[in-house]
């Protein structure tokens, strides 16, 4: 049974309008945004720490570049006034940001992570968080992948990419579970 300490932080990674750009191709988990929104609502309802990670791409043609319409957060998961927003320029939310210091200053030991893309920013951030000693819970159904074409030209469907990355992260780097499991654990959390 999953247990969450009161210091658990919810991190929503890169859920910006840019992720809807056609350049990413087919995706899986069509309910990921709704599941992330449910986690956000639960965190807000309990008055727990919530951190929104925003990708501030330095690539000239990226839909995530500041000043582009895609840079804005998706409306259903956008931060409210007073919620922490951490900007990043790499896949890893810890590199070149104040994220680690922010978490340490708050005495946070446990992270629940949701967002995009599983094979990019989620993977990089989960691994780094675990290597720093944080306990990581990865809300599998509040993330998604897109199709990948490997170096031999084989197309890997988003469902397969998601399954492979979740298998690689589960255990050593994170506890992978569904958002309902996280919400259930939150309901048992001491106030």
MDTraj code that builds the backbone (N, CA, C; nanometers):
import mdtraj as md
import numpy as np

residues = "UNK UNK UNK UNK UNK UNK UNK UNK UNK UNK UNK UNK UNK UNK UNK UNK UNK UNK UNK UNK UNK UNK UNK UNK UNK UNK UNK UNK UNK UNK UNK UNK UNK UNK UNK UNK UNK UNK UNK UNK UNK UNK UNK UNK UNK UNK UNK UNK UNK UNK UNK UNK UNK UNK UNK UNK UNK UNK UNK UNK UNK UNK UNK UNK UNK UNK UNK UNK UNK UNK UNK UNK UNK UNK UNK UNK UNK UNK UNK UNK UNK UNK UNK UNK UNK UNK UNK UNK UNK UNK UNK UNK UNK UNK UNK UNK UNK UNK UNK UNK UNK UNK UNK UNK UNK UNK UNK UNK UNK UNK UNK UNK UNK UNK UNK UNK UNK UNK UNK UNK UNK UNK UNK UNK UNK UNK UNK UNK UNK UNK UNK UNK UNK UNK UNK UNK UNK UNK UNK UNK UNK UNK UNK UNK UNK UNK UNK UNK UNK UNK UNK UNK UNK UNK UNK UNK UNK UNK UNK UNK UNK UNK UNK UNK UNK UNK UNK UNK UNK UNK UNK UNK UNK UNK UNK UNK UNK UNK UNK UNK UNK UNK UNK UNK UNK UNK UNK UNK UNK UNK UNK".split()
xyz = np.array([
    [0.0839, -0.1173, 0.0000],
    [0.0000, 0.0000, 0.0000],
    [0.0894, 0.1250, 0.0000],
    [0.0617, 0.2156, -0.0925],
    [0.1390, 0.3391, -0.1038],
    [0.1073, 0.4317, 0.0130],
    [0.2131, 0.4846, 0.0745],
    [0.1987, 0.5838, 0.1803],
    [0.2748, 0.7098, 0.1402],
    [0.2132, 0.8233, 0.1685],
    [0.2749, 0.9515, 0.1358],
    [0.2913, 1.0345, 0.2622],
    [0.4121, 1.0875, 0.2858],
    [0.4289, 1.1778, 0.3996],
    [0.3693, 1.3158, 0.3680],
    [0.3445, 1.3918, 0.4698],
    [0.2835, 1.5248, 0.4539],
    [0.3722, 1.6184, 0.3705],
    [0.5008, 1.5903, 0.3627],
    [0.5909, 1.6797, 0.2874],
    [0.5921, 1.6497, 0.1364],
    [0.5063, 1.5599, 0.0904],
    [0.5055, 1.5215, -0.0506],
    [0.4689, 1.6391, -0.1406],
    [0.5492, 1.6582, -0.2431],
    [0.5291, 1.7647, -0.3416],
    [0.4773, 1.7028, -0.4710],
    [0.3804, 1.7697, -0.5331],
    [0.3366, 1.7315, -0.6675],
    [0.4102, 1.8196, -0.7677],
    [0.4809, 1.7561, -0.8610],
    [0.5506, 1.8282, -0.9682],
    [0.4833, 1.7982, -1.1012],
    [0.4377, 1.9036, -1.1669],
    [0.3761, 1.8915, -1.2990],
    [0.4777, 1.9451, -1.3999],
    [0.5211, 1.8583, -1.4894],
    [0.6321, 1.8919, -1.5787],
    [0.5851, 1.9178, -1.7222],
    [0.6138, 2.0375, -1.7704],
    [0.6011, 2.0756, -1.9125],
    [0.4610, 2.0611, -1.9721],
    [0.3571, 2.0703, -1.8908],
    [0.2218, 2.0626, -1.9470],
    [0.1827, 2.2002, -2.0014],
    [0.2467, 2.2311, -2.1118],
    [0.2276, 2.3571, -2.1819],
    [0.1597, 2.3300, -2.3157],
    [0.1058, 2.4331, -2.3754],
    [0.0338, 2.4171, -2.5015],
    [0.1227, 2.3616, -2.6123],
    [0.2529, 2.3793, -2.6001],
    [0.3470, 2.3296, -2.7010],
    [0.3370, 2.1792, -2.7219],
    [0.2951, 2.1073, -2.6207],
    [0.2893, 1.9612, -2.6314],
    [0.1819, 1.9154, -2.7302],
    [0.0898, 2.0042, -2.7654],
    [-0.0136, 1.9705, -2.8638],
    [0.0314, 1.9959, -3.0078],
    [0.1522, 2.0458, -3.0267],
    [0.2033, 2.0739, -3.1615],
    [0.2113, 1.9420, -3.2395],
    [0.1710, 1.9424, -3.3667],
    [0.1730, 1.8188, -3.4464],
    [0.3116, 1.7570, -3.4632],
    [0.4175, 1.8334, -3.4406],
    [0.5533, 1.7805, -3.4594],
    [0.5815, 1.6597, -3.3708],
    [0.5096, 1.6465, -3.2588],
    [0.5358, 1.5357, -3.1666],
    [0.4787, 1.4043, -3.2168],
    [0.3799, 1.4092, -3.3051],
    [0.3219, 1.2863, -3.3594],
    [0.2253, 1.2188, -3.2642],
    [0.1900, 1.0925, -3.2952],
    [0.0911, 1.0205, -3.2149],
    [0.1357, 1.0013, -3.0693],
    [0.0409, 1.0118, -2.9797],
    [0.0670, 0.9960, -2.8361],
    [-0.0238, 0.8885, -2.7777],
    [0.0033, 0.8520, -2.6550],
    [-0.0838, 0.7599, -2.5831],
    [-0.1485, 0.8362, -2.4676],
    [-0.2183, 0.7648, -2.3824],
    [-0.2753, 0.8204, -2.2585],
    [-0.3578, 0.9474, -2.2806],
    [-0.4673, 0.9389, -2.3558],
    [-0.5460, 1.0601, -2.3842],
    [-0.6072, 1.1250, -2.2593],
    [-0.6145, 1.0540, -2.1478],
    [-0.6706, 1.1109, -2.0243],
    [-0.5623, 1.1661, -1.9302],
    [-0.4408, 1.1748, -1.9777],
    [-0.3312, 1.2184, -1.8910],
    [-0.3548, 1.3571, -1.8317],
    [-0.4014, 1.4523, -1.9124],
    [-0.4255, 1.5867, -1.8602],
    [-0.5335, 1.5855, -1.7534],
    [-0.6402, 1.5084, -1.7758],
    [-0.7484, 1.5007, -1.6768],
    [-0.6973, 1.4380, -1.5470],
    [-0.6119, 1.3369, -1.5586],
    [-0.5554, 1.2743, -1.4385],
    [-0.4613, 1.3701, -1.3659],
    [-0.3821, 1.4453, -1.4410],
    [-0.2945, 1.5451, -1.3787],
    [-0.3788, 1.6529, -1.3103],
    [-0.4865, 1.6955, -1.3749],
    [-0.5750, 1.7970, -1.3161],
    [-0.6381, 1.7460, -1.1868],
    [-0.6737, 1.6171, -1.1812],
    [-0.7298, 1.5594, -1.0583],
    [-0.6262, 1.5606, -0.9456],
    [-0.5022, 1.5294, -0.9791],
    [-0.3952, 1.5359, -0.8783],
    [-0.3767, 1.6795, -0.8287],
    [-0.3755, 1.7741, -0.9210],
    [-0.3594, 1.9150, -0.8842],
    [-0.4725, 1.9585, -0.7909],
    [-0.5948, 1.9236, -0.8261],
    [-0.7101, 1.9627, -0.7432],
    [-0.6984, 1.9040, -0.6031],
    [-0.6549, 1.7795, -0.5942],
    [-0.6392, 1.7157, -0.4622],
    [-0.5299, 1.7856, -0.3817],
    [-0.4186, 1.8176, -0.4449],
    [-0.3096, 1.8863, -0.3745],
    [-0.3551, 2.0223, -0.3249],
    [-0.4235, 2.0952, -0.4121],
    [-0.4738, 2.2270, -0.3718],
    [-0.5736, 2.2139, -0.2577],
    [-0.6591, 2.1136, -0.2669],
    [-0.7600, 2.0926, -0.1632],
    [-0.7010, 2.0647, -0.0260],
    [-0.5839, 2.0043, -0.0243],
    [-0.5163, 1.9734, 0.1027],
    [-0.4135, 2.0797, 0.1421],
    [-0.3939, 2.1784, 0.0555],
    [-0.2977, 2.2842, 0.0853],
    [-0.1534, 2.2366, 0.0829],
    [-0.1240, 2.1377, -0.0026],
    [0.0109, 2.0827, -0.0127],
    [0.0909, 2.1529, -0.1220],
    [0.2215, 2.1379, -0.1149],
    [0.3134, 2.2035, -0.2083],
    [0.2978, 2.1468, -0.3487],
    [0.2882, 2.2388, -0.4429],
    [0.2716, 2.2059, -0.5840],
    [0.3748, 2.2871, -0.6610],
    [0.4481, 2.2220, -0.7497],
    [0.5478, 2.2911, -0.8316],
    [0.5178, 2.2628, -0.9782],
    [0.5073, 2.3692, -1.0560],
    [0.4888, 2.3593, -1.2003],
    [0.6247, 2.3821, -1.2650],
    [0.6666, 2.2884, -1.3477],
    [0.7926, 2.3029, -1.4203],
    [0.7575, 2.3443, -1.5628],
    [0.8213, 2.4513, -1.6076],
    [0.7931, 2.5076, -1.7402],
    [0.9189, 2.4975, -1.8255],
    [0.9022, 2.4422, -1.9453],
    [1.0167, 2.4345, -2.0363],
    [1.0301, 2.5661, -2.1110],
    [1.1452, 2.6297, -2.0947],
    [1.1779, 2.7558, -2.1617],
    [1.2847, 2.7259, -2.2664],
    [1.2437, 2.6673, -2.3772],
    [1.3391, 2.6221, -2.4786],
    [1.4224, 2.7377, -2.5332],
    [1.5482, 2.7070, -2.5588],
    [1.6376, 2.8046, -2.6226],
    [1.6518, 2.7741, -2.7722],
    [1.5840, 2.6698, -2.8182],
    [1.5870, 2.6335, -2.9608],
    [1.4965, 2.7294, -3.0388],
    [1.5477, 2.7905, -3.1464],
    [1.4699, 2.8927, -3.2180],
    [1.3352, 2.8448, -3.2726],
    [1.3262, 2.7195, -3.3142],
    [1.2024, 2.6697, -3.3756],
    [1.1161, 2.5871, -3.2812],
    [1.1469, 2.5866, -3.1538],
    [1.0702, 2.5060, -3.0591],
    [0.9382, 2.5725, -3.0222],
    [0.8286, 2.4951, -3.0208],
    [0.7017, 2.5521, -2.9737],
    [0.7061, 2.5845, -2.8238],
    [0.8072, 2.5345, -2.7539],
    [0.8245, 2.5633, -2.6103],
    [0.9060, 2.6912, -2.5851],
    [0.9498, 2.7583, -2.6897],
    [1.0325, 2.8773, -2.6713],
    [0.9492, 2.9923, -2.6144],
    [1.0014, 3.0648, -2.5153],
    [0.9298, 3.1820, -2.4636],
    [0.8941, 3.2779, -2.5773],
    [0.7749, 3.3330, -2.5701],
    [0.7259, 3.4221, -2.6748],
    [0.6403, 3.3516, -2.7777],
    [0.6469, 3.2193, -2.7817],
    [0.5627, 3.1413, -2.8719],
    [0.4321, 3.1069, -2.7995],
    [0.3206, 3.0915, -2.8728],
    [0.1940, 3.0578, -2.8075],
    [0.2008, 2.9270, -2.7283],
    [0.2830, 2.8340, -2.7712],
    [0.2949, 2.7058, -2.7024],
    [0.3627, 2.7138, -2.5675],
    [0.4268, 2.8248, -2.5364],
    [0.4974, 2.8391, -2.4096],
    [0.4009, 2.8450, -2.2913],
    [0.2772, 2.8882, -2.3143],
    [0.1787, 2.9000, -2.2062],
    [0.1383, 2.7625, -2.1540],
    [0.1075, 2.7571, -2.0238],
    [0.0573, 2.6335, -1.9641],
    [-0.0799, 2.5999, -2.0215],
    [-0.1110, 2.4706, -2.0249],
    [-0.2451, 2.4276, -2.0626],
    [-0.3420, 2.4768, -1.9553],
    [-0.4569, 2.5242, -1.9963],
    [-0.5510, 2.5914, -1.9054],
    [-0.5943, 2.5036, -1.7875],
    [-0.6190, 2.3753, -1.8116],
    [-0.6722, 2.2899, -1.7045],
    [-0.5680, 2.2478, -1.6009],
    [-0.4420, 2.2791, -1.6258],
    [-0.3352, 2.2446, -1.5304],
    [-0.2438, 2.3641, -1.5002],
    [-0.2898, 2.4826, -1.5342],
    [-0.2076, 2.6029, -1.5165],
    [-0.1913, 2.6372, -1.3689],
    [-0.0765, 2.6958, -1.3334],
    [-0.0545, 2.7356, -1.1945],
    [-0.1468, 2.8497, -1.1530],
    [-0.1796, 2.8501, -1.0244],
    [-0.2526, 2.9615, -0.9643],
    [-0.1516, 3.0568, -0.9028],
    [-0.1948, 3.1774, -0.8756],
    [-0.1082, 3.2758, -0.8106],
    [-0.0535, 3.2159, -0.6817],
    [0.0754, 3.2317, -0.6612],
    [0.1391, 3.1813, -0.5399],
    [0.1973, 3.0416, -0.5522],
    [0.1610, 2.9668, -0.6573],
    [0.2193, 2.8340, -0.6768],
    [0.3550, 2.8485, -0.7449],
    [0.4487, 2.7665, -0.7035],
    [0.5849, 2.7745, -0.7560],
    [0.5900, 2.7338, -0.9030],
    [0.6648, 2.8113, -0.9802],
    [0.6927, 2.7799, -1.1202],
    [0.8444, 2.7801, -1.1359],
    [0.8978, 2.6695, -1.1863],
    [1.0411, 2.6558, -1.2091],
    [1.0632, 2.6469, -1.3594],
    [1.1372, 2.7410, -1.4148],
    [1.1701, 2.7378, -1.5571],
    [1.2967, 2.6567, -1.5801],
    [1.2994, 2.5818, -1.6885],
    [1.4169, 2.5011, -1.7221],
    [1.4464, 2.5131, -1.8707],
    [1.5708, 2.4882, -1.9082],
    [1.6089, 2.4940, -2.0501],
    [1.6581, 2.3587, -2.1017],
    [1.6615, 2.2587, -2.0153],
    [1.7011, 2.1231, -2.0552],
    [1.5883, 2.0276, -2.0195],
    [1.6026, 1.9014, -2.0555],
    [1.5011, 1.8025, -2.0214],
    [1.4897, 1.7828, -1.8704],
    [1.5985, 1.7928, -1.7996],
    [1.6052, 1.7664, -1.6559],
    [1.5673, 1.8915, -1.5761],
    [1.4637, 1.8813, -1.4947],
    [1.4148, 1.9962, -1.4170],
    [1.5110, 2.0418, -1.3083],
    [1.6149, 1.9634, -1.2795],
    [1.7113, 2.0011, -1.1760],
    [1.8318, 2.0766, -1.2323],
    [1.8598, 2.0612, -1.3609],
    [1.9805, 2.1197, -1.4202],
    [1.9597, 2.2684, -1.4480],
    [2.0442, 2.3504, -1.3858],
    [2.0405, 2.4932, -1.4101],
    [1.9207, 2.5652, -1.3507],
    [1.8541, 2.5019, -1.2539],
    [1.7370, 2.5632, -1.1897],
    [1.7583, 2.5635, -1.0385],
    [1.6690, 2.6253, -0.9687],
    [1.6741, 2.6254, -0.8226],
    [1.5849, 2.5195, -0.7614],
    [1.5449, 2.4190, -0.8394],
    [1.4500, 2.3188, -0.7913],
    [1.5006, 2.2439, -0.6685],
    [1.6222, 2.1948, -0.6725],
    [1.6744, 2.1183, -0.5591],
    [1.6749, 2.2037, -0.4319],
    [1.7208, 2.3275, -0.4420],
    [1.7242, 2.4170, -0.3256],
    [1.5831, 2.4454, -0.2739],
    [1.4882, 2.4623, -0.3644],
    [1.3485, 2.4859, -0.3259],
    [1.2927, 2.3677, -0.2468],
    [1.3204, 2.2474, -0.2948],
    [1.2722, 2.1269, -0.2262],
    [1.3396, 2.1103, -0.0902],
    [1.4696, 2.1298, -0.0869],
    [1.5432, 2.1153, 0.0388],
    [1.5014, 2.2202, 0.1412],
    [1.4784, 2.3432, 0.0969],
    [1.4363, 2.4504, 0.1885],
    [1.3027, 2.4183, 0.2541],
    [1.2158, 2.3475, 0.1826],
    [1.0857, 2.3097, 0.2365],
    [1.0877, 2.1786, 0.3123],
    [1.2026, 2.1133, 0.3190],
    [1.2126, 1.9855, 0.3887],
    [1.1400, 1.8726, 0.3182],
    [1.1263, 1.8829, 0.1886],
    [1.0525, 1.7829, 0.1106],
    [1.1407, 1.6618, 0.0796],
    [1.0863, 1.5439, 0.0992],
    [1.1589, 1.4189, 0.0749],
    [1.0962, 1.3338, -0.0349],
    [0.9698, 1.3622, -0.0667],
    [0.8938, 1.2769, -0.1575],
    [0.8313, 1.3609, -0.2673],
    [0.8419, 1.3123, -0.3903],
    [0.7857, 1.3817, -0.5060],
    [0.6880, 1.2904, -0.5785],
    [0.5732, 1.3447, -0.6159],
    [0.4827, 1.2794, -0.7102],
    [0.4993, 1.3568, -0.8396],
    [0.5307, 1.2852, -0.9468],
    [0.5606, 1.3503, -1.0747],
    [0.4584, 1.3105, -1.1798],
    [0.4138, 1.4125, -1.2553],
    [0.3221, 1.3946, -1.3679],
    [0.3661, 1.4919, -1.4769],
    [0.3227, 1.4688, -1.5999],
    [0.3542, 1.5616, -1.7080],
    [0.4049, 1.4913, -1.8320],
    [0.4908, 1.5623, -1.9073],
    [0.5363, 1.5125, -2.0368],
    [0.6826, 1.5453, -2.0601],
    [0.7353, 1.4909, -2.1607],
    [0.7103, 1.3629, -2.2235],
    [0.7808, 1.2550, -2.1428],
    [0.7205, 1.1380, -2.1344],
    [0.7786, 1.0310, -2.0543],
    [0.9220, 1.0015, -2.0959],
    [0.9475, 0.9903, -2.2262],
    [1.0810, 0.9518, -2.2723],
    [1.1786, 1.0681, -2.2748],
    [1.1373, 1.1828, -2.2260],
    [1.2245, 1.2997, -2.2286],
    [1.2340, 1.3583, -2.0882],
    [1.1584, 1.4622, -2.0609],
    [1.1710, 1.5336, -1.9335],
    [1.1299, 1.4511, -1.8128],
    [1.0324, 1.3637, -1.8279],
    [0.9924, 1.2800, -1.7137],
    [1.1069, 1.1858, -1.6779],
    [1.1595, 1.1148, -1.7758],
    [1.2690, 1.0218, -1.7517],
    [1.3892, 1.0930, -1.6900],
    [1.4320, 1.2040, -1.7484],
    [1.5504, 1.2754, -1.6995],
    [1.5306, 1.3255, -1.5567],
    [1.4141, 1.3818, -1.5285],
    [1.3880, 1.4393, -1.3966],
    [1.3704, 1.3315, -1.2904],
    [1.3004, 1.2246, -1.3226],
    [1.2814, 1.1150, -1.2264],
    [1.4166, 1.0553, -1.1876],
    [1.4989, 1.0259, -1.2847],
    [1.6299, 0.9662, -1.2557],
    [1.7160, 1.0601, -1.1703],
    [1.7173, 1.1874, -1.2036],
    [1.7981, 1.2829, -1.1285],
    [1.7455, 1.2962, -0.9858],
    [1.6141, 1.3053, -0.9704],
    [1.5543, 1.3164, -0.8367],
    [1.5936, 1.1965, -0.7507],
    [1.5838, 1.0780, -0.8067],
    [1.6205, 0.9572, -0.7321],
    [1.7682, 0.9583, -0.6951],
    [1.8532, 1.0017, -0.7871],
    [1.9964, 1.0071, -0.7598],
    [2.0296, 1.1099, -0.6514],
    [1.9466, 1.2113, -0.6357],
    [1.9650, 1.3107, -0.5298],
    [1.9116, 1.2619, -0.3949],
    [1.8425, 1.1482, -0.3965],
    [1.7924, 1.0918, -0.2717],
    [1.6459, 1.1166, -0.2440],
    [1.5736, 1.1765, -0.3386],
    [1.4301, 1.1949, -0.3198],
    [1.3569, 1.0640, -0.3474],
    [1.2505, 1.0415, -0.2747],
    [1.1602, 0.9299, -0.3047],
    [1.0666, 0.9803, -0.4138],
    [1.0558, 0.9061, -0.5227],
    [0.9769, 0.9505, -0.6377],
    [0.8610, 0.8540, -0.6618],
    [0.7424, 0.9129, -0.6750],
    [0.6226, 0.8396, -0.7159],
    [0.5879, 0.8922, -0.8545],
    [0.5786, 0.8057, -0.9525],
    [0.5492, 0.8465, -1.0898],
    [0.4063, 0.8053, -1.1235],
    [0.3218, 0.9048, -1.1462],
    [0.1808, 0.8806, -1.1793],
    [0.1718, 0.8455, -1.3278],
    [0.1779, 0.7185, -1.3546],
    [0.1882, 0.6661, -1.4915],
    [0.0777, 0.7174, -1.5844],
    [-0.0444, 0.7246, -1.5360],
    [-0.1554, 0.7650, -1.6220],
    [-0.1739, 0.9168, -1.6290],
    [-0.0832, 0.9905, -1.5673],
    [-0.0828, 1.1372, -1.5765],
    [0.0419, 1.1819, -1.6533],
    [0.0961, 1.0909, -1.7338],
    [0.2091, 1.1180, -1.8230],
    [0.1746, 1.0575, -1.9582],
    [0.2517, 1.0934, -2.0584],
    [0.2355, 1.0241, -2.1858],
    [0.3622, 1.0297, -2.2676],
    [0.3632, 0.9403, -2.3671],
    [0.4736, 0.9281, -2.4615],
    [0.4222, 0.9561, -2.6014],
    [0.5151, 0.9707, -2.6921],
    [0.4822, 0.9795, -2.8341],
    [0.5605, 0.8700, -2.9066],
    [0.5187, 0.8411, -3.0285],
    [0.5906, 0.7438, -3.1097],
    [0.7372, 0.7866, -3.1244],
    [0.8244, 0.6869, -3.1316],
    [0.9667, 0.7119, -3.1558],
    [1.0116, 0.6256, -3.2731],
    [1.0908, 0.6832, -3.3608],
    [1.1544, 0.6072, -3.4688],
    [1.2993, 0.5859, -3.4271],
    [1.3398, 0.4584, -3.4193],
    [1.4759, 0.4299, -3.3746],
    [1.5761, 0.4506, -3.4889],
    [1.7015, 0.4279, -3.4591],
    [1.8086, 0.4546, -3.5559],
    [1.8048, 0.3607, -3.6758],
    [1.7323, 0.2512, -3.6630],
    [1.7187, 0.1577, -3.7758],
    [1.5948, 0.1868, -3.8590],
    [1.5180, 0.2876, -3.8177],
    [1.3985, 0.3242, -3.8923],
    [1.2702, 0.2592, -3.8425],
    [1.2792, 0.1803, -3.7373],
    [1.1598, 0.1161, -3.6831],
    [1.0816, 0.2157, -3.5977],
    [0.9505, 0.2220, -3.6209],
    [0.8634, 0.3084, -3.5417],
    [0.8114, 0.2307, -3.4213],
    [0.8351, 0.2881, -3.3028],
    [0.7855, 0.2303, -3.1787],
    [0.6618, 0.3090, -3.1359],
    [0.5461, 0.2423, -3.1276],
    [0.4232, 0.3125, -3.0893],
    [0.4335, 0.3699, -2.9477],
    [0.3645, 0.4800, -2.9257],
    [0.3674, 0.5504, -2.7974],
    [0.3345, 0.4580, -2.6798],
    [0.2403, 0.3665, -2.6969],
    [0.2075, 0.2731, -2.5874],
    [0.3280, 0.1870, -2.5502],
    [0.4028, 0.1426, -2.6509],
    [0.5216, 0.0612, -2.6246],
    [0.6319, 0.1440, -2.5593],
    [0.6491, 0.2677, -2.6059],
    [0.7488, 0.3572, -2.5478],
    [0.7158, 0.3808, -2.3998],
    [0.5896, 0.4100, -2.3731],
    [0.5453, 0.4344, -2.2351],
    [0.5716, 0.3114, -2.1474],
    [0.5334, 0.1952, -2.1957],
    [0.5510, 0.0717, -2.1178],
    [0.6990, 0.0460, -2.0885],
    [0.7835, 0.0664, -2.1862],
    [0.9258, 0.0417, -2.1690],
    [0.9874, 0.1386, -2.0679],
    [0.9562, 0.2668, -2.0793],
    [1.0123, 0.3645, -1.9861],
    [0.9591, 0.3434, -1.8446],
    [0.8320, 0.3097, -1.8311],
    [0.7775, 0.2845, -1.6970],
    [0.8465, 0.1631, -1.6339],
    [0.8707, 0.0602, -1.7147],
    [0.9392, -0.0586, -1.6633],
    [1.0820, -0.0248, -1.6216],
    [1.1494, 0.0601, -1.6990],
    [1.2876, 0.0962, -1.6677],
    [1.2973, 0.1824, -1.5415],
    [1.1967, 0.2650, -1.5155],
    [1.2007, 0.3551, -1.4004],
    [1.1482, 0.2910, -1.2722],
    [1.0550, 0.1979, -1.2851],
    [0.9911, 0.1385, -1.1677],
    [1.0893, 0.0566, -1.0860],
    [1.0905, 0.0840, -0.9584],
    [1.1771, 0.0087, -0.8684],
    [1.3000, 0.0865, -0.8298],
    [1.3982, 0.0951, -0.9178],
    [1.5239, 0.1608, -0.8845],
    [1.5110, 0.3129, -0.8725],
    [1.4318, 0.3735, -0.9590],
    [1.4228, 0.5195, -0.9613],
    [1.2913, 0.5735, -0.9075],
    [1.1855, 0.4963, -0.9151],
    [1.0535, 0.5463, -0.8762],
    [0.9605, 0.4311, -0.8432],
    [0.8532, 0.4665, -0.7768],
    [0.7392, 0.3770, -0.7633],
    [0.6399, 0.4221, -0.8692],
    [0.6138, 0.3371, -0.9662],
    [0.5217, 0.3702, -1.0735],
    [0.3835, 0.3168, -1.0369],
    [0.2842, 0.4056, -1.0427],
    [0.1471, 0.3645, -1.0109],
    [0.0504, 0.4601, -1.0802],
    [-0.0776, 0.4300, -1.0722],
    [-0.1790, 0.5159, -1.1312],
    [-0.2160, 0.6310, -1.0395],
    [-0.2795, 0.7314, -1.0970],
    [-0.3190, 0.8485, -1.0186],
    [-0.4205, 0.8127, -0.9102],
    [-0.5041, 0.7134, -0.9329],
    [-0.6005, 0.6719, -0.8294],
    [-0.5283, 0.6180, -0.7061],
    [-0.4196, 0.5476, -0.7267],
    [-0.3401, 0.4983, -0.6136],
    [-0.2807, 0.6154, -0.5362],
    [-0.2329, 0.7163, -0.6074],
    [-0.1787, 0.8360, -0.5415],
    [-0.2886, 0.9069, -0.4636],
    [-0.4045, 0.9244, -0.5242],
    [-0.5150, 0.9933, -0.4573],
    [-0.5623, 0.9157, -0.3345],
    [-0.5634, 0.7844, -0.3428],
    [-0.6013, 0.7021, -0.2284],
    [-0.5015, 0.7192, -0.1147],
    [-0.3724, 0.7185, -0.1474],
    [-0.2691, 0.7389, -0.0452],
    [-0.2811, 0.8773, 0.0156],
    [-0.3140, 0.9742, -0.0660],
    [-0.3301, 1.1113, -0.0150],
    [-0.4464, 1.1186, 0.0828],
    [-0.5519, 1.0451, 0.0565],
    [-0.6683, 1.0492, 0.1462],
    [-0.6344, 0.9912, 0.2832],
    [-0.5309, 0.9074, 0.2908],
    [-0.4895, 0.8493, 0.4181],
    [-0.3783, 0.9307, 0.4862],
    [-0.3311, 1.0345, 0.4187],
    [-0.2232, 1.1175, 0.4708],
    [-0.2689, 1.1917, 0.5962],
    [-0.1806, 1.1992, 0.6952],
    [-0.2137, 1.2754, 0.8151],
    [-0.2225, 1.4222, 0.7810],
    [-0.3160, 1.4895, 0.8441],
    [-0.3327, 1.6340, 0.8205],
    [-0.2325, 1.7137, 0.8999],
])
top = md.Topology()
chain = top.add_chain()
for i, resn in enumerate(residues, 1):
    res = top.add_residue(resn, chain, resSeq=i)
    for name in ("N", "CA", "C"):
        top.add_atom(name, md.element.get_by_symbol(name[0]), res)
traj = md.Trajectory(xyz[None], top)
